[in-house]
Each structure stands twice: as structure tokens, then as C-alpha cells.
Amino acid sequence: MEELLRVYGPGSAPAAHGWYALIGQPETLVILERMENAPFLLRSQWEKELETVFLDDLESAWGPRVYLSR
């Protein structure tokens, strides 16, 4: 998590361009936990309510996981 914040969080080059908007937000901890434990449920619920670009960016920053191969 510390590395994630350092590389992509507030004050980083990607953040300066508006990318990885969720990193640095308090809810990110909960989202990362759901990515690890219920990724398909997270994505299906997310797609109903929010733009997927935010979740896609966070998944990319968090690193490759088996479930990312859709």
C-alpha cells in the first residue's frame, strides 16, 4: 500500500495528470480488500453505478492478479 501511494498517489506524476484518482482516498482500502476477496462481485456492482476507468486504474496500479484476465 505504501508503494502504491508513493508511485501513484497524491503528488505523483500520474496524479498530476488526473490518473489513479482513487489512490489516496480512504475508501481505497475497502476497494482493494474487495479486489482481493470478491473481485467479480466488486466489478459487477461497480459497473452498475460508476465509471470503470477508476476501477481499471486501481487494478492496474495494484498489480496483476489472476482475475484480471477476463
C-alpha positions in Angstrom: 0.0 0.0 0.0 2.8 2.4 0.8 4.4 1.8 -2.6 1.1 2.3 -4.3 0.7 5.7 -2.6 4.2 6.7 -3.3 4.1 5.8 -7.0 0.5 6.7 -7.9 -0.9 8.8 -5.0 -1.2 12.5 -4.4 1.9 14.4 -5.6 3.0 11.7 -8.1 3.3 12.3 -11.8 0.3 10.2 -12.7 -1.8 12.0 -10.1 -0.8 15.3 -11.6 -2.4 14.2 -14.9 -5.6 13.1 -13.1 -5.0 9.4 -13.3 -5.4 7.0 -10.5 -8.0 9.2 -8.8 -9.0 6.7 -6.2 -5.5 6.2 -4.8 -5.1 8.3 -1.7 -8.8 8.2 -0.9 -9.8 6.4 2.3 -12.2 4.1 0.5 -9.3 2.6 -1.4 -8.5 0.2 1.4 -12.0 -1.3 1.2 -11.9 -1.5 -2.6 -8.5 -3.2 -2.5 -9.8 -5.7 0.0 -12.8 -6.5 -2.3 -10.4 -6.8 -5.2 -8.5 -9.5 -3.3 -11.5 -11.3 -1.9 -14.5 -10.8 -4.2 -13.2 -9.3 -7.5 -16.1 -10.4 -9.7 -18.7 -9.2 -7.3 -16.9 -5.9 -7.0 -16.7 -5.4 -10.7 -20.4 -6.4 -11.3 -21.6 -3.9 -8.7 -19.2 -1.2 -9.8 -20.3 -1.3 -13.4 -23.9 -0.7 -12.3 -23.0 2.6 -10.5 -19.7 4.0 -11.6 -17.3 4.5 -14.5 -15.0 1.6 -14.8 -12.0 3.7 -15.6 -11.5 4.4 -11.9 -11.5 0.7 -11.0 -9.4 -0.2 -14.0 -6.7 2.3 -13.0 -6.7 1.0 -9.4 -6.5 -2.6 -10.6 -3.6 -1.7 -12.9 -1.7 0.0 -10.1 -2.4 -2.7 -7.5 -0.8 -5.2 -9.8 -1.7 -8.2 -11.9 -4.0 -10.8 -10.4 -5.4 -13.9 -11.8 -8.9 -12.4 -12.1 -7.7 -9.6 -14.3 -7.6 -11.9 -17.3 -11.1 -11.6 -18.4 
